Amino acid sequence: MGSMPTGEGSVQSISRAFEILEVLAQEAPVSLSTLARRAGLPLSTVHRLVGTLVSLGYVRADTDKRYALSPRMIHLGERSARMVSHWALPHLARLVDELGETANLAQLDGDRVVYVAQVPSRHSMRMFTEVGRRVDPHCTAVGKALLARLPDSRVDTLIERTGLVAHTPHTITTVGRLHEELATIRGAGYAVDDEEQELGVRCVAVALDDGPLRLALSVSGPVSRMSADLVDRAVPALRATAAGFVADLAAPDRADR
């Protein structure tokens, strides 16, 4: 393999390579011509860069010469997800300091929501959701906040696969009611789980703006402490924390220390 080009051209090549990877992350497998159109790059440039990505093992071609991300990208994605969880902890800790209840970071992963980071409340009676636990999106505040960011057609497709399981008497179990709830969440900018996943537990959540990971932050606790006043205080705190976390993730010098 020849030496990597240097100077301004190499920076442009890296930028264009990542544009190609971003397109493949959203739509694959695709032909080179489709990839060039989606990335807004000349076909010759895409041909050269895809050839390099294939030789490095990050992109693979099928028998019809359509291209997709290779399994080698899974390792990078898993490592990135672990680092996102690590970087979230100081933000979650500040939420706990301010509000006194358990703070969580969750991600929409396929048809389910997975909790990826948590800082527990210091109360002896507290809500504890195991990191790595997967839950239905329609009955959790984080899940509904994330569903509200999707078009209704995608929500319908998801719930056709998962159904609307009743976890408590308060769980939303009809498509029409869920769409009404999601419309309310879009207008308000936050979601509430009022004993819909577990009796005695109330949770409030906001989705993070932008980013490919589809993340949401939440604060949860027993209904005896998660009063309407605390929910009202939690919403702006969650919004500020979400904005700060997004900015932190986007910082060009973001590195593990």
Buried (B, 14 or more C-beta within 10 A) or exposed (E): EEEEEEEEEEEEBEEBBEBBBEBBEEEBBBEBEBBBBBBEBEEEBBBBBBEBBBEEEBBBBEEEEBBBBBEEBEEEEEEEBEBBBEBBBEBBEBBBEBBBBBBBBBBBEEBBBBBBBBBBBEEEEBBEBEBEEEBBBBBBBBBBBBBBBBEEEEBEEBBEEEEBEEBBEBBBBEBEEBBEBBEBBEEEEBBBBBBBBBEEBBBBBBBBEEEEBBBBBBBBBBEEBBEEEBBEBBBEBBBBBBEEBBEEBEEEEEEEE
